[in-house]
Amino acid sequence: MVRFRAIVLAVLPILAACGVDPGDVAAFERSRILEAVPVGSNYHEAASALVRLGYTCKPGGGTYTDEAGQPAAANEFMKCSSPAIPNELCKLGASVVVLPSPDRVAGIVFKSDYTCH
């Protein structure tokens, strides 16, 4: 299963340039995030789970942008981002904000960054 997922992830940027709906690519990435870091899981293990998916994480607090593009705030959260994967026509990247509720994951805010020239 892991090998299949790795192959799919390697092919996604290529397919995205060939006309795959960016929403489908984002939905697939969102499902990977929620599978790796489900709401209710251990907050302190979330960073290592996301790093295994290729994200870089750092602790934060203050304001962030929610999935609707609106400003939101929390005293503590973890912000993770994936590097933009360029191909001939487009770049695909993503950011994740992991919200704690003391030591558990209370919420995940996922935003995809899909830009085409």
Backbone as JSON, one array per atom type, in Angstrom:
{
  "sequence": "MVRFRAIVLAVLPILAACGVDPGDVAAFERSRILEAVPVGSNYHEAASALVRLGYTCKPGGGTYTDEAGQPAAANEFMKCSSPAIPNELCKLGASVVVLPSPDRVAGIVFKSDYTCH",
  "N": [[0.82, -1.19, 0.0], [1.93, 1.25, 0.79], [3.88, 1.57, -1.16], [2.29, 1.82, -3.48], [1.01, 4.24, -2.88], [3.22, 5.96, -2.91], [3.91, 5.84, -5.59], [1.61, 6.94, -6.76], [1.75, 9.54, -5.69], [4.09, 10.44, -6.9], [3.29, 10.59, -9.52], [1.15, 12.37, -9.55], [1.78, 15.26, -9.82], [2.51, 15.34, -12.52], [0.21, 14.43, -13.79], [-1.47, 16.49, -13.01], [-0.58, 18.6, -14.57], [-1.49, 17.75, -16.94], [-4.16, 18.16, -17.02], [-5.76, 17.17, -14.93], [-8.22, 17.76, -12.52], [-7.51, 20.33, -10.29], [-8.77, 20.36, -7.83], [-9.29, 17.67, -7.33], [-6.71, 16.7, -6.93], [-6.01, 18.15, -4.66], [-7.96, 17.16, -2.9], [-7.14, 14.51, -2.69], [-4.65, 14.88, -1.41], [-5.5, 16.07, 0.96], [-6.9, 13.92, 2.09], [-4.79, 12.19, 2.61], [-3.46, 13.61, 4.61], [-5.4, 13.69, 6.68], [-5.59, 10.98, 7.18], [-3.05, 10.4, 8.15], [-2.86, 12.09, 10.35], [-5.26, 11.98, 12.25], [-8.13, 13.68, 13.63], [-8.2, 13.89, 17.1], [-6.0, 12.33, 17.54], [-2.66, 11.98, 18.94], [-1.27, 15.04, 19.64], [1.43, 15.73, 19.86], [2.71, 13.88, 18.32], [2.0, 14.49, 15.79], [3.62, 16.15, 14.14], [5.82, 14.51, 13.39], [4.46, 12.58, 11.93], [3.53, 14.1, 9.76], [5.95, 14.99, 8.71], [6.92, 12.61, 7.69], [5.34, 12.48, 5.47], [6.46, 14.34, 3.88], [6.31, 16.98, 4.68], [7.3, 20.08, 6.21], [7.5, 21.17, 9.49], [6.64, 23.57, 12.03], [6.33, 25.0, 15.3], [3.75, 27.27, 16.29], [1.74, 30.19, 16.89], [-0.98, 32.49, 17.29], [-2.22, 34.24, 14.53], [-3.75, 32.65, 11.69], [-4.76, 31.46, 8.45], [-7.96, 30.3, 7.73], [-9.69, 27.48, 6.16], [-11.58, 28.63, 4.55], [-10.41, 30.91, 3.78], [-10.44, 32.94, 5.58], [-9.31, 35.03, 8.29], [-8.1, 33.54, 11.29], [-7.51, 32.66, 14.73], [-5.33, 31.28, 17.21], [-3.95, 30.33, 20.33], [-1.95, 28.44, 20.3], [-0.54, 26.41, 17.8], [0.46, 24.16, 15.17], [2.27, 24.72, 12.3], [2.56, 23.46, 9.12], [4.17, 22.78, 6.03], [4.31, 21.79, 2.61], [6.78, 21.37, 0.14], [6.52, 23.25, -2.89], [5.79, 21.48, -5.76], [7.13, 21.67, -8.76], [6.14, 21.45, -12.21], [5.9, 21.21, -15.78], [3.77, 23.01, -16.33], [2.44, 23.76, -13.96], [2.45, 24.38, -10.34], [2.34, 22.57, -7.36], [1.54, 22.73, -4.04], [1.12, 22.58, -0.45], [-0.36, 23.57, 2.67], [-0.66, 23.02, 6.16], [-2.39, 23.47, 9.14], [-2.22, 22.45, 12.37], [-4.31, 22.07, 15.02], [-4.29, 22.13, 18.53], [-5.85, 20.43, 21.35], [-5.71, 20.14, 24.54], [-3.51, 17.82, 24.58], [-4.16, 16.53, 22.31], [-5.11, 16.26, 18.83], [-7.16, 18.73, 17.78], [-8.17, 19.85, 15.51], [-7.74, 20.15, 11.95], [-6.46, 22.25, 9.54], [-6.46, 22.58, 6.21], [-4.87, 23.74, 3.33], [-4.54, 24.05, -0.1], [-2.04, 24.89, -2.48], [-2.1, 25.69, -5.55], [-0.86, 26.57, -8.5], [-0.87, 27.73, -11.8], [0.84, 28.51, -14.85]],
  "CA": [[0.0, 0.0, 0.0], [2.81, 2.42, 0.85], [4.52, 1.69, -2.48], [1.27, 2.35, -4.37], [0.82, 5.65, -2.55], [4.4, 6.67, -3.38], [3.8, 5.94, -7.05], [0.55, 7.92, -7.04], [2.27, 10.88, -5.38], [5.09, 10.8, -7.91], [2.61, 10.83, -10.79], [0.16, 13.43, -9.42], [2.14, 16.54, -10.46], [2.5, 15.17, -13.96], [-1.2, 14.39, -14.18], [-2.04, 17.81, -12.8], [-0.23, 19.41, -15.73], [-2.21, 17.21, -18.1], [-5.56, 18.5, -16.97], [-6.51, 16.66, -13.79], [-8.81, 18.83, -11.73], [-6.71, 20.63, -9.09], [-9.56, 19.99, -6.66], [-9.08, 16.24, -7.09], [-5.37, 16.55, -6.37], [-6.09, 18.68, -3.29], [-8.76, 16.23, -2.1], [-6.29, 13.36, -2.39], [-3.66, 15.29, -0.41], [-6.24, 16.26, 2.21], [-7.2, 12.61, 2.67], [-3.52, 11.68, 3.14], [-3.21, 14.33, 5.86], [-6.35, 13.23, 7.7], [-5.26, 9.6, 7.52], [-1.8, 10.42, 8.93], [-3.07, 12.85, 11.59], [-6.7, 12.13, 12.48], [-8.58, 14.45, 14.78], [-8.21, 13.06, 18.29], [-4.71, 11.66, 17.72], [-1.69, 12.66, 19.81], [-0.77, 16.28, 19.03], [2.9, 15.76, 19.86], [3.18, 12.96, 17.27], [1.52, 14.96, 14.48], [4.72, 16.68, 13.31], [6.59, 13.42, 12.79], [3.6, 11.95, 10.92], [3.52, 14.96, 8.59], [7.3, 14.97, 8.13], [7.0, 11.39, 6.88], [4.63, 12.75, 4.21], [7.22, 15.34, 3.13], [6.04, 18.32, 5.17], [8.17, 20.71, 7.19], [6.61, 21.7, 10.52], [7.19, 24.39, 13.1], [5.29, 25.45, 16.22], [3.34, 28.66, 16.11], [0.61, 30.71, 17.65], [-1.41, 33.77, 16.75], [-3.21, 34.16, 13.45], [-3.56, 31.79, 10.52], [-5.89, 31.57, 7.54], [-8.73, 29.06, 7.73], [-9.91, 26.9, 4.84], [-12.43, 29.53, 3.77], [-9.63, 32.1, 3.47], [-10.69, 33.95, 6.6], [-8.34, 35.0, 9.4], [-8.48, 32.85, 12.52], [-6.44, 32.78, 15.71], [-5.21, 30.27, 18.27], [-2.76, 30.56, 21.15], [-0.93, 27.47, 19.92], [-0.8, 25.51, 16.69], [1.65, 23.76, 14.44], [2.1, 25.02, 10.88], [3.37, 22.57, 8.28], [4.02, 23.05, 4.6], [5.02, 20.9, 1.69], [7.4, 22.18, -0.92], [5.79, 23.27, -4.16], [6.36, 20.55, -6.73], [6.9, 22.25, -10.1], [6.24, 20.67, -13.44], [5.94, 22.09, -16.93], [2.73, 24.04, -16.36], [1.86, 24.12, -12.67], [3.12, 24.05, -9.09], [1.4, 22.09, -6.35], [2.04, 22.72, -2.67], [0.03, 22.56, 0.53], [-0.02, 23.92, 4.05], [-1.53, 22.4, 7.15], [-2.33, 23.97, 10.51], [-2.73, 21.44, 13.31], [-4.79, 22.75, 16.22], [-4.33, 21.21, 19.67], [-6.78, 20.54, 22.46], [-4.42, 20.01, 25.19], [-2.48, 16.97, 23.97], [-4.79, 15.83, 21.18], [-5.39, 17.08, 17.66], [-8.54, 19.2, 17.82], [-8.61, 20.2, 14.17], [-6.76, 20.25, 10.87], [-6.81, 23.24, 8.52], [-5.69, 22.24, 5.02], [-4.98, 24.66, 2.19], [-3.65, 23.69, -1.2], [-1.5, 26.0, -3.26], [-2.0, 25.14, -6.89], [-0.77, 27.69, -9.42], [-0.47, 27.37, -13.17], [1.29, 29.65, -15.65]],
  "C": [[0.86, 1.25, 0.0], [3.47, 2.65, -0.51], [3.53, 2.28, -3.5], [1.09, 3.84, -4.15], [2.0, 6.48, -3.04], [4.36, 6.86, -4.89], [2.74, 6.98, -7.44], [1.06, 9.33, -6.79], [3.3, 11.34, -6.39], [4.42, 11.2, -9.22], [1.65, 12.02, -10.72], [0.58, 14.75, -10.07], [2.13, 16.46, -11.98], [1.06, 15.17, -14.47], [-1.85, 15.75, -14.04], [-1.75, 18.71, -14.0], [-1.0, 18.96, -16.96], [-3.71, 17.42, -17.98], [-6.36, 17.89, -15.84], [-7.01, 17.85, -12.98], [-7.97, 19.09, -10.49], [-7.46, 20.29, -7.8], [-9.41, 18.52, -6.31], [-7.73, 15.99, -6.45], [-5.37, 17.02, -4.92], [-6.87, 17.73, -2.39], [-7.95, 14.99, -1.74], [-5.28, 13.71, -1.31], [-4.31, 15.49, 0.95], [-6.51, 14.92, 2.88], [-5.93, 11.97, 3.25], [-3.23, 12.31, 4.5], [-4.11, 13.79, 6.96], [-6.12, 11.77, 8.09], [-4.03, 9.55, 8.43], [-2.0, 11.07, 10.3], [-4.58, 13.02, 11.8], [-7.0, 13.01, 13.69], [-8.71, 13.48, 15.95], [-6.9, 12.32, 18.54], [-3.78, 12.52, 18.58], [-1.09, 13.86, 19.08], [0.75, 16.27, 18.89], [3.5, 14.8, 18.84], [2.79, 13.43, 15.87], [2.65, 15.43, 13.58], [5.48, 15.54, 12.64], [5.76, 12.69, 11.73], [3.58, 12.78, 9.64], [4.89, 15.04, 7.92], [7.47, 13.73, 7.26], [6.29, 11.55, 5.54], [5.33, 13.83, 3.38], [6.99, 16.77, 3.56], [7.15, 18.78, 6.11], [7.27, 21.4, 8.2], [7.36, 22.57, 11.51], [6.05, 24.85, 14.01], [4.96, 26.91, 15.96], [2.2, 29.01, 17.04], [0.25, 32.06, 17.07], [-2.43, 33.55, 15.64], [-2.77, 33.19, 12.35], [-4.79, 31.99, 9.63], [-6.64, 30.24, 7.52], [-9.0, 28.59, 6.3], [-10.8, 27.75, 3.95], [-11.7, 30.81, 3.38], [-9.8, 33.22, 4.47], [-9.63, 33.89, 7.69], [-8.93, 34.3, 10.61], [-7.29, 32.96, 13.47], [-6.51, 31.64, 16.72], [-3.93, 30.57, 19.04], [-1.61, 29.65, 20.74], [-1.42, 26.67, 18.72], [0.53, 25.1, 16.07], [1.36, 24.02, 12.97], [3.08, 24.17, 10.09], [3.13, 22.93, 6.82], [4.81, 22.03, 3.8], [5.65, 21.79, 0.63], [6.54, 22.13, -2.17], [6.53, 22.36, -5.14], [6.09, 21.13, -8.12], [6.89, 21.19, -11.18], [6.14, 21.66, -14.59], [4.95, 23.25, -16.85], [2.32, 24.57, -14.99], [2.79, 23.79, -11.51], [2.05, 23.63, -8.1], [2.11, 22.08, -5.01], [0.86, 22.71, -1.72], [0.55, 23.03, 1.87], [-1.09, 23.34, 4.96], [-1.32, 23.11, 8.48], [-2.98, 22.91, 11.39], [-3.06, 22.16, 14.61], [-4.88, 21.77, 17.38], [-5.51, 21.46, 20.61], [-6.22, 19.64, 23.54], [-3.4, 19.13, 24.47], [-3.0, 16.19, 22.77], [-4.97, 16.8, 20.02], [-6.88, 17.43, 17.68], [-9.08, 19.51, 16.43], [-7.44, 20.29, 13.21], [-7.29, 21.28, 9.88], [-5.89, 22.96, 7.33], [-5.94, 23.28, 3.94], [-4.02, 24.21, 1.11], [-3.21, 24.96, -1.91], [-1.2, 25.44, -4.64], [-1.99, 26.32, -7.86], [-0.28, 27.2, -10.78], [-0.1, 28.65, -13.93], [0.39, 29.79, -16.86]]
}
